[in-house]
Amino acid sequence: MAQLPDWRPLSGAAPSLPDAGGAGRVVVVVASEQAVAEGWAASAALDLARSWSRSGQRVILIDGALQQPTLHQAAGVPNREGLTDATLFGASVGRVSQAIDDGAFFLISAGTVVADTNTVVRSARWHRLSSGMAEAGVTVALYVRDGESGTAAFLGSASDIVVLAAKGERAPNAVRDLEPLVRAVTGPAVGAEKQGGAVEGARGPKPTTGGVGRMVGFVVVAAGGAAALGFLLVNLLGGG
């Protein structure tokens, strides 16, 4: 069995990802049970997205923890239409995306509650969304929780995995047999989650709600002015 990377503290610089030659990727961020219980997992996922965006990547963070979504709360934005609405109910990507830190990156919240979260993962629209964004050169950071329904299926879309776990914690069950895709195991330094340290600090400017226009601008600029990529991203799921 392959070994996981050594645990490293999350201290402002997100784990590096392999060079994809300009292509995007789907990074599944797996929160361990302890990370969730201690209350820092969602904030850490936001910090990862911030750090990757600061490094020049075009980032869209998606809340795939559909049974108990928390990213919207950590970001200070509402959970209205989101991932479930884009994959199951025809809402467009632009409509469900919310700009965070004045458009530094975008958040797609969980959205409307559904009885079976696996219907989202099995949806053809989910595959169009994830593959289309990757083709557009976007880093999709998909946040999931170990042990939650749908997590194992979401991991089937992963090009890379980052594990959020406390130091010394056992690896999440969800990543077993997927060790070669795990790029980092990380979490706050001891006590940081309670003291407002690396994970909870420096949230940046107040999040704002984005729309189709902002999403188009984000992708066009990020892709070096390739307007066709902006059109692709806005229209991946059609409608809305």
matplotlib code that plots the C-alpha trace (Angstrom):
import matplotlib.pyplot as plt

x = [0.0, 1.3, 2.1, 0.5, 2.6, 3.8, 1.5, 2.4, 0.9, -1.4, 0.5, -0.6, 0.9, -1.3, 0.2, 1.7, 0.1, 1.8, 2.3, -0.7, 0.7, -1.9, -4.9, -7.2, -7.8, -10.3, -8.7, -10.9, -10.4, -11.3, -12.0, -11.5, -14.0, -11.8, -11.2, -15.0, -15.6, -13.0, -14.7, -11.8, -12.3, -14.5, -12.2, -9.2, -10.8, -11.4, -7.7, -6.6, -8.6, -7.2, -3.7, -4.0, -5.6, -2.8, -0.4, -2.0, -4.5, -8.1, -10.0, -13.7, -14.4, -17.4, -19.2, -19.7, -20.6, -24.2, -25.6, -24.2, -22.9, -20.8, -18.6, -21.2, -21.2, -17.4, -17.4, -20.2, -22.5, -26.0, -26.6, -29.3, -28.9, -25.7, -24.2, -27.4, -29.3, -26.6, -26.5, -30.1, -32.3, -30.7, -29.2, -26.2, -22.7, -22.8, -26.0, -24.9, -21.3, -20.5, -17.4, -15.2, -12.6, -13.7, -13.5, -10.2, -12.0, -15.5, -17.7, -20.5, -22.4, -24.2, -27.6, -31.1, -31.3, -31.8, -32.8, -30.0, -26.7, -25.5, -27.9, -25.7, -22.5, -24.2, -25.6, -24.3, -24.3, -21.8, -19.4, -19.9, -19.3, -16.1, -14.5, -15.5, -13.9, -10.7, -10.7, -11.0, -7.9, -9.7, -8.7, -11.9, -11.5, -14.2, -14.8, -16.1, -16.3, -15.1, -18.0, -20.6, -22.8, -21.5, -17.8, -16.5, -18.3, -17.0, -13.5, -13.9, -13.6, -10.3, -7.1, -5.6, -6.5, -5.7, -6.5, -7.5, -6.7, -5.2, -1.6, -1.4, -4.9, -5.6, -6.1, -9.7, -11.3, -12.4, -8.8, -7.8, -6.6, -6.3, -3.0, -1.1, -3.5, -2.9, -0.7, -0.8, -2.1, -2.5, -4.2, -3.6, -0.8, -1.7, -4.2, -4.5, -8.0, -9.0, -6.7, -7.6, -4.3, -3.4, -6.8, -9.2, -7.2, -7.1, -10.5, -9.8, -12.5, -16.2, -17.4, -19.7, -22.2, -21.1, -23.2, -22.8, -20.9, -18.3, -17.9, -17.2, -14.7, -13.0, -12.5, -11.6, -8.9, -7.6, -7.4, -5.3, -8.2, -9.6, -13.2, -14.3, -13.4, -15.5, -18.4, -17.8, -17.8, -21.0, -22.8, -21.5, -24.8, -27.0, -30.2, -30.7]
y = [0.0, 3.4, 5.8, 9.1, 12.3, 13.4, 15.8, 19.4, 22.5, 24.7, 28.0, 30.3, 28.4, 25.8, 22.4, 22.6, 20.6, 18.8, 20.9, 20.2, 22.1, 24.8, 22.4, 22.6, 19.9, 18.6, 18.7, 16.9, 18.3, 15.5, 16.7, 14.1, 13.4, 15.1, 18.2, 18.6, 17.9, 20.5, 23.1, 24.2, 22.1, 24.5, 27.5, 25.5, 24.6, 28.4, 29.1, 26.5, 28.2, 31.6, 30.3, 28.6, 31.7, 33.9, 31.6, 32.4, 29.5, 30.1, 28.6, 27.6, 26.1, 23.7, 22.4, 18.7, 18.0, 18.0, 16.4, 19.1, 22.0, 24.6, 26.4, 29.2, 29.9, 30.0, 32.4, 34.5, 34.1, 32.5, 28.9, 29.5, 27.9, 25.8, 22.5, 20.5, 23.2, 23.3, 19.5, 18.5, 21.6, 23.4, 26.5, 27.9, 28.0, 31.8, 31.9, 29.6, 31.1, 33.6, 35.8, 35.6, 38.2, 40.6, 37.9, 36.3, 33.0, 31.7, 29.5, 27.2, 26.3, 23.0, 24.4, 22.9, 19.9, 16.6, 13.2, 11.3, 13.1, 10.3, 11.6, 14.7, 12.7, 10.4, 13.3, 13.8, 17.5, 17.0, 15.4, 18.2, 20.7, 19.2, 18.2, 21.5, 23.6, 21.5, 22.0, 25.7, 25.7, 26.1, 24.5, 23.0, 22.5, 20.1, 20.0, 16.7, 15.1, 11.6, 9.2, 11.3, 9.8, 10.8, 11.3, 8.1, 8.8, 12.4, 11.0, 9.3, 12.7, 13.6, 14.4, 15.3, 14.8, 17.0, 15.6, 17.9, 16.2, 16.8, 15.9, 12.2, 11.4, 8.3, 8.7, 9.1, 5.9, 7.6, 7.9, 4.3, 2.8, 6.4, 7.2, 7.9, 10.9, 12.4, 15.5, 16.6, 15.9, 19.2, 21.1, 23.9, 23.9, 22.7, 25.1, 27.3, 26.3, 27.6, 30.7, 32.2, 31.1, 30.0, 28.6, 31.1, 34.3, 36.8, 36.2, 39.2, 41.6, 40.9, 38.3, 39.5, 37.7, 37.1, 36.6, 35.5, 38.7, 38.3, 34.6, 35.3, 38.0, 35.7, 32.9, 35.2, 37.0, 33.8, 32.0, 34.8, 36.5, 33.4, 34.5, 31.1, 29.6, 32.1, 31.2, 27.5, 27.9, 30.0, 27.6, 24.2, 23.4, 25.5, 27.2, 29.2]
z = [0.0, -0.9, 2.0, 2.5, 2.6, 6.0, 7.8, 7.4, 9.1, 7.0, 7.5, 4.6, 1.6, 0.1, -0.9, -4.3, -7.1, -10.0, -13.2, -15.4, -18.4, -18.2, -17.9, -14.9, -12.3, -9.8, -6.3, -3.8, -0.3, 2.1, 5.7, 8.4, 11.1, 13.7, 11.4, 11.2, 14.9, 15.9, 13.7, 11.4, 8.3, 6.3, 7.1, 6.1, 2.7, 2.1, 3.0, 0.5, -2.2, -1.3, -1.3, -4.7, -6.2, -4.8, -6.6, -9.9, -10.3, -11.2, -8.4, -7.9, -4.5, -4.4, -1.3, -2.0, 1.7, 0.7, 3.9, 6.2, 4.1, 5.9, 3.4, 2.9, 6.6, 6.8, 3.8, 5.1, 2.2, 1.8, 0.7, -1.9, -5.3, -5.5, -6.7, -6.5, -8.5, -11.2, -11.6, -11.1, -11.7, -14.6, -12.9, -14.8, -13.3, -13.3, -11.4, -8.6, -8.3, -5.6, -5.7, -2.6, -1.6, -4.3, -7.0, -6.0, -6.3, -6.5, -4.3, -5.3, -2.2, -1.7, -2.7, -2.4, -0.1, -1.9, -0.4, -2.1, -2.6, -4.9, -7.6, -7.8, -8.4, -10.9, -12.9, -16.3, -15.6, -12.7, -15.1, -17.6, -14.9, -13.5, -16.8, -18.5, -15.8, -16.0, -19.8, -19.2, -17.0, -13.7, -10.4, -9.0, -5.2, -4.2, -0.4, 1.0, 4.4, 5.3, 6.0, 4.2, 1.5, -1.9, -0.8, -2.3, -5.6, -5.7, -5.3, -8.6, -10.3, -8.5, -10.3, -6.9, -3.2, -0.2, 3.2, 6.1, 9.3, 12.7, 13.3, 14.2, 13.1, 11.2, 7.5, 6.4, 5.2, 2.0, 0.7, 1.3, -2.0, -3.4, -1.7, -5.0, -5.6, -2.2, -2.5, 1.1, 4.5, 6.4, 9.2, 11.6, 14.0, 17.5, 19.0, 15.9, 15.3, 18.7, 18.7, 15.4, 13.8, 10.3, 9.5, 11.1, 10.5, 7.7, 5.9, 3.6, 2.2, 2.6, 0.2, -2.6, -4.7, -8.3, -11.4, -15.0, -15.9, -13.1, -13.9, -17.5, -16.6, -14.2, -16.7, -19.6, -17.6, -16.0, -19.3, -20.9, -22.7, -24.3, -24.6, -25.8, -22.4, -20.6, -22.9, -22.2, -18.4, -18.3, -20.6, -19.3, -17.7, -19.8, -18.7, -15.5]

ax = plt.figure().add_subplot(projection="3d")
ax.plot(x, y, z, "-o")
ax.set_aspect("equal")
plt.show()
